[in-house]
Amino acid sequence: DRNLTSIYIGGGTPTALNALQLSKLMEALHKYFPVDKSVEFTVEAGRPDSITEEKLKVLHTHGTGRISVNPQTMQQKTLDIIGRRHTARQTADAFNLARKNGFDNINMDLITGLPGETAGDFKDTLSQIKELAPDSLTIHSLVVKRASKLREKIQEDGKEDGSRALYMEEMFNIGQQFAREQGYHPYYMYRQKNSAGCTGSTGQENIGYAKEGKECLYNILIMEEKQTILALGAGASTKLYHVGMGQVERIENVKSVNDYIGRIGEMIGRKKSIYDRLYKKNNGE
């Protein structure tokens, strides 16, 4: 009894699947869901080195209208430092390949505060992004796990705590100015904890910018929490929303893939029982 508004295949990197696996996934979606009636269909293509023309054709043929090609940065020295497998050249090639194959709604993700990067580096990245002209742009603040090798790199970089917060704020300001000048408008924002070197609110924002009509509806819905989101896959979180009560019930899938496969019936049953309980409560039963 529900309409399908948005399909979002997120990551990780869904395009880590090969073309045949992607095709099987798309066929299953079309078999069990009214894909053709959805308002939008997004796939996070993600890593440029995982994108091929064959995969893009599979996605486009099965109705995917929006993808992400995520460089993080266009500075090759930084990509080498943080251990990304793709190159800046591959990012541009993957983006142009997507355009060639009919994608007219492409997002790109950038990260501020990467080790070794200066404000000048970030400006240069934006200059290269300008040439590609993505339809939307998401600017993230770097979040680093406490025990990671990347944190060691940041400490070596010498910008920590308050000084790093000011450094990231400068990059965010540069990003905002770039967005205004290029005709992007901010359409969603969320804050997060543990941004690298940031103890206050500055530099903790993740802001999505888009050209008119190119906003990602799913990004808005997941922030607003006013619509049910049915999550499939290990580690995914379903949100059941009930209009009359204004209530959201979260049901998380187990994270281990083996456990997910072995306990799929249990998780489906749990979702159904919670849905039935809330639905009856909402109708006064």
C-alpha positions as CSV (number, residue, x, y, z in Angstrom):
1,D,0.0,0.0,0.0
2,R,3.0,2.3,-0.4
3,N,4.5,4.2,-3.3
4,L,8.2,3.9,-4.1
5,T,9.7,7.4,-4.0
6,S,13.4,6.9,-4.2
7,I,15.9,4.0,-4.7
8,Y,19.4,4.6,-3.3
9,I,22.1,2.0,-3.7
10,G,24.8,3.3,-1.4
11,G,28.2,2.2,-0.2
12,G,30.8,1.4,0.2
13,T,31.1,1.1,-3.5
14,P,28.3,-0.7,-5.4
15,T,30.3,-0.6,-8.6
16,A,32.8,-2.9,-7.0
17,L,30.4,-5.5,-8.4
18,N,31.2,-6.7,-11.9
19,A,28.8,-5.9,-14.7
20,L,27.0,-9.3,-14.5
21,Q,26.5,-8.9,-10.8
22,L,25.1,-5.4,-11.2
23,S,22.8,-6.7,-13.9
24,K,21.4,-9.4,-11.6
25,L,20.9,-6.8,-8.9
26,M,19.0,-4.5,-11.3
27,E,16.9,-7.3,-12.5
28,A,15.9,-8.3,-9.0
29,L,14.9,-4.7,-8.2
30,H,12.7,-4.5,-11.3
31,K,11.2,-7.8,-10.5
32,Y,10.1,-7.0,-6.9
33,F,9.7,-3.2,-6.9
34,P,7.8,-0.7,-9.1
35,V,11.1,0.9,-10.2
36,D,9.5,2.7,-13.1
37,K,7.2,4.6,-10.8
38,S,10.0,5.9,-8.5
39,V,10.9,9.6,-8.6
40,E,14.6,9.0,-8.6
41,F,17.1,6.1,-8.8
42,T,20.6,6.8,-7.4
43,V,23.7,4.5,-7.4
44,E,26.9,5.5,-5.7
45,A,29.4,4.6,-8.4
46,G,31.9,6.0,-6.0
47,R,35.5,5.1,-6.7
48,P,36.5,6.1,-10.2
49,D,38.7,3.1,-10.6
50,S,35.7,0.8,-10.2
51,I,33.7,2.5,-13.1
52,T,33.7,0.9,-16.5
53,E,31.6,1.6,-19.6
54,E,30.0,-1.8,-19.4
55,K,28.8,-1.1,-15.8
56,L,27.5,2.4,-16.7
57,K,25.5,0.9,-19.6
58,V,24.0,-1.7,-17.2
59,L,23.0,1.1,-14.7
60,H,21.6,3.4,-17.4
61,T,19.7,0.6,-19.2
62,H,17.9,-0.3,-15.9
63,G,16.8,3.2,-15.2
64,T,19.5,4.7,-12.9
65,G,19.2,8.4,-13.3
66,R,21.7,9.7,-10.7
67,I,25.2,8.5,-9.9
68,S,28.2,9.7,-7.8
69,V,31.8,9.8,-9.1
70,N,33.8,10.6,-6.0
71,P,37.3,12.0,-6.3
72,Q,37.7,13.1,-2.6
73,T,40.4,15.4,-4.0
74,M,42.0,16.1,-7.4
75,Q,45.5,16.3,-5.9
76,Q,47.5,13.3,-6.9
77,K,49.9,13.7,-4.1
78,T,47.1,13.6,-1.6
79,L,45.5,10.5,-3.2
80,D,48.8,8.8,-2.8
81,I,49.1,9.8,0.9
82,I,45.6,8.6,1.8
83,G,46.0,5.3,-0.1
84,R,43.3,5.8,-2.7
85,R,43.6,3.5,-5.7
86,H,42.4,5.9,-8.3
87,T,44.2,8.8,-9.9
88,A,42.9,12.3,-10.6
89,R,43.1,11.4,-14.3
90,Q,40.8,8.4,-13.7
91,T,38.3,10.6,-12.0
92,A,38.0,12.9,-15.0
93,D,37.9,9.9,-17.4
94,A,35.2,8.2,-15.4
95,F,33.1,11.4,-15.2
96,N,33.3,12.0,-19.0
97,L,32.5,8.3,-19.7
98,A,29.4,8.7,-17.6
99,R,28.3,11.8,-19.6
100,K,29.0,9.9,-22.8
101,N,26.6,7.1,-21.6
102,G,23.7,9.4,-20.9
103,F,24.0,10.4,-17.3
104,D,22.8,13.9,-16.8
105,N,22.7,14.0,-13.0
106,I,26.2,13.3,-11.6
107,N,27.3,14.1,-8.0
108,M,30.9,14.5,-6.9
109,D,32.2,14.2,-3.3
110,L,35.1,16.3,-1.9
111,I,36.7,16.1,1.5
112,T,38.3,19.1,3.3
113,G,41.1,18.6,5.8
114,L,43.0,15.9,4.0
115,P,46.6,15.5,5.2
116,G,49.1,17.7,3.5
117,E,46.5,19.8,1.6
118,T,46.5,23.6,1.7
119,A,43.7,26.0,0.9
120,G,45.5,26.5,-2.5
121,D,45.3,22.7,-3.2
122,F,41.6,22.8,-2.4
123,K,41.1,25.8,-4.8
124,D,43.0,23.8,-7.5
125,T,40.7,20.8,-6.9
126,L,37.6,23.0,-7.3
127,S,39.1,24.5,-10.5
128,Q,39.4,21.0,-12.0
129,I,35.9,20.2,-10.8
130,K,34.6,23.3,-12.5
131,E,35.8,22.0,-15.9
132,L,33.8,18.8,-15.4
133,A,30.7,20.7,-14.2
134,P,29.0,18.1,-12.1
135,D,25.3,18.5,-11.4
136,S,25.7,18.4,-7.6
137,L,28.7,18.6,-5.2
138,T,28.9,17.4,-1.7
139,I,31.7,18.8,0.5
140,H,32.5,16.7,3.5
141,S,34.8,17.3,6.5
142,L,37.3,14.6,7.1
143,V,36.5,12.0,9.8
144,V,39.3,9.8,10.9
145,K,39.2,6.7,13.1
146,R,41.3,7.2,16.2
147,A,43.7,4.3,15.6
148,S,44.0,4.7,11.9
149,K,47.2,5.3,9.9
150,L,45.6,8.3,8.4
151,R,45.4,9.9,11.9
152,E,49.1,9.5,12.2
153,K,49.5,11.3,8.8
154,I,47.4,14.2,10.1
155,Q,49.5,14.5,13.3
156,E,52.6,14.6,11.1
157,D,50.9,17.3,9.1
158,G,51.1,19.5,12.3
159,K,47.6,20.9,12.1
160,E,45.6,19.8,15.1
161,D,42.7,21.0,17.3
162,G,42.0,24.8,17.0
163,S,44.5,25.4,14.2
164,R,43.0,22.6,12.1
165,A,39.5,23.8,12.7
166,L,40.4,27.2,11.3
167,Y,42.2,25.6,8.4
168,M,39.1,23.5,7.6
169,E,36.8,26.5,8.0
170,E,38.8,28.3,5.4
171,M,38.3,25.4,3.0
172,F,34.6,25.3,3.7
173,N,34.3,29.1,3.0
174,I,36.2,28.5,-0.3
175,G,33.7,25.7,-1.1
176,Q,30.7,27.9,-0.3
177,Q,32.0,30.7,-2.5
178,F,32.7,28.3,-5.3
179,A,29.2,26.9,-5.1
180,R,27.6,30.4,-5.2
181,E,29.7,31.4,-8.2
182,Q,28.9,28.2,-10.2
183,G,25.2,28.3,-9.6
184,Y,24.9,25.6,-7.0
185,H,22.6,26.0,-4.0
186,P,22.9,24.2,-0.6
187,Y,20.0,21.8,-0.2
188,Y,21.0,19.5,2.8
189,M,23.4,19.5,5.6
190,Y,24.3,17.3,8.5
191,R,26.9,17.5,11.3
192,Q,29.1,14.7,12.5
193,K,31.3,13.9,15.4
194,N,35.0,13.2,15.3
195,S,35.9,15.5,12.5
196,A,39.7,15.5,12.2
197,G,41.2,18.0,14.6
198,C,37.8,19.8,15.2
199,T,36.5,20.2,18.7
200,G,33.7,22.7,18.0
201,S,31.0,23.0,15.4
202,T,33.3,24.6,12.7
203,G,34.3,22.1,10.1
204,Q,32.0,19.4,11.1
205,E,29.4,20.1,8.4
206,N,28.7,18.0,5.4
207,I,26.9,20.1,2.8
208,G,25.2,19.0,-0.4
209,Y,25.1,21.6,-3.2
210,A,23.1,21.2,-6.4
211,K,22.0,22.9,-9.5
212,E,18.3,23.6,-9.7
213,G,16.3,20.4,-10.1
214,K,19.4,18.1,-9.5
215,E,18.9,17.7,-5.7
216,C,19.0,14.2,-4.3
217,L,15.6,13.6,-2.8
218,Y,16.8,10.6,-0.8
219,N,19.4,12.8,1.0
220,I,16.6,15.2,2.0
221,L,14.3,12.4,3.1
222,I,16.9,10.6,5.3
223,M,17.6,13.9,7.1
224,E,14.0,14.9,7.6
225,E,12.9,11.5,8.9
226,K,9.3,11.9,7.7
227,Q,9.1,8.9,5.4
228,T,9.6,5.2,5.7
229,I,13.0,3.9,4.4
230,L,13.2,0.2,3.7
231,A,16.8,-0.8,4.0
232,L,18.2,-4.0,2.4
233,G,21.7,-5.4,3.0
234,A,24.1,-6.0,5.8
235,G,24.5,-3.1,8.2
236,A,21.6,-1.2,6.7
237,S,19.0,0.6,8.9
238,T,15.3,0.6,8.1
239,K,13.2,3.6,9.4
240,L,9.5,3.0,9.8
241,Y,7.6,6.3,9.9
242,H,4.0,6.8,11.0
243,V,2.3,10.0,10.0
244,G,-0.3,10.2,12.7
245,M,2.2,9.6,15.5
246,G,5.1,11.4,14.0
247,Q,7.2,8.5,15.2
248,V,10.2,6.8,13.6
249,E,11.2,3.2,14.5
250,R,14.7,2.1,13.5
251,I,15.5,-1.5,12.8
252,E,19.1,-2.3,12.0
253,N,20.3,-5.3,10.0
254,V,23.2,-7.2,11.3
255,K,26.6,-6.1,9.9
256,S,28.2,-9.4,9.1
257,V,27.4,-10.6,5.6
258,N,27.4,-14.3,6.7
259,D,25.0,-13.5,9.6
260,Y,22.8,-11.4,7.3
261,I,22.4,-14.4,4.9
262,G,21.9,-16.8,7.8
263,R,19.4,-14.7,9.7
264,I,17.5,-13.0,6.9
265,G,14.2,-14.6,7.9
266,E,14.6,-13.4,11.5
267,M,15.2,-9.8,10.3
268,I,12.3,-9.8,8.0
269,G,10.1,-11.1,10.8
270,R,11.3,-8.4,13.2
271,K,10.5,-5.7,10.7
272,K,7.1,-7.1,10.0
273,S,6.2,-7.4,13.7
274,I,7.3,-3.9,14.5
275,Y,5.4,-2.5,11.5
276,D,2.3,-4.4,12.4
277,R,2.5,-3.2,16.1
278,L,2.9,0.4,15.1
279,Y,0.3,0.3,12.3
280,K,-2.3,-1.1,14.7
281,K,-1.4,1.4,17.4
282,N,-1.7,4.2,14.8
283,N,-5.2,3.0,13.9
284,G,-6.3,2.7,17.5
285,E,-6.5,-1.1,17.5
